[in-house]
Amino acid sequence: MQSNVYFILSFRFIILVFAQVLLLNNINFLGYINPYIYILFVLTFPFNGNKSLLIVLSFLLGLTIDLFGDSGGIHAAACVVIAYLRPVILKFSFGVSYEYNAIKINKVDFGQRLIYVCAMIFIHHLVLFSMEIFNINHIMLVLKSTLFSGIFSIILIMSSISIFSKKTK
């Protein structure tokens, strides 16, 4: 990767952490709905980038969110899980075009992009809330929190991708 790509990744990392910590962590709608936009870093990491670097950066991203939120490592674990599963989800969502590195997140069909974003977010949220609640007796609370926070996160992330993507003719 070029130095320009490293600068963009660093900038995106910092902006998403600040947006999550300063703004979105203070939203607690109906007591259990909280959007998590920092996942956008893992979602938009270059598809042909180093997968080991992605896992390390995902750990650092989650750890940073954990440090600011005093959440004991659950964000780091959830980020590492989705970074590790990302190639499988990419292959499921985009098929053969992923294998040839012929995709860009802002140029693919809306349906494929939505499948990719939904799968990544729901896996992240399921891991996150399972570790946060960590009680099988509260499985309905885990599923409810995963569903509603996931929907809120999907709306924010899909809007962000649409707004901040480069428009080409």
Residue, then its C-alpha position, 0 to 999 in steps of 0.5 A: m500500500q502507498s503512503n497515501v493509503y496509510f494517511i487515509l486509514s489513519f485519518r479514518f481511524i481517528i475520526l471514527v474513534f472520536a465520533q464514537v467516543l464523543l458523540l455516539n456513545n452518549i446515545n442510549f435510545l430506549g435504554y438499549i439502542n446504541p449505534y456503533i459507527y466505528i465498525l466502518f473502519v473494518l468494513t472499508f479497509p482495502f479489500n486487497g490490504n494485508k489481512s494480518l494488519l487488519i486484525v491488528l488494527s481492528f484490535l487497536l480500534g476496539l481497544t481504544i473504544d474499550l479504554f474510553g468506554d471502560s468496557g473491559g475488552i468486549h469491543a476489541a474482541a468483537c472487532v477481531v472477530i469481524a476482521y477475522l471473518r471478513p474474507v468469508i463474508l466478502k466472498f459470500s457477499f460479492g462472490v467471484s469478483y472478490e477473489y479477483n479484487a475487482i470490487k470497491i465498496n462504493k461501486v458495487d450493487f446496493g444489495q450486495r453492499l447491504i448484505y455485506v454491511c448487515a452480516m458484519i454488523f450483526i456478527h459484531h453486535l451479537v459478539l459484543f452484546s453476548m460478551e457484555i451481558f454474558n448470561i444465557n438467561h438474558i438471551m432475549l435481551v442480547l437478541k433484542s439489543t443486537l437487532f435494534s442497535g444493528i438496525f440503527s448502525i446499519i442506517l448510519i453506516m450505509s448513509s455514511i458510505s453513500i455520503f462520503s463515497k467519491k462520485t464517479k461518472 
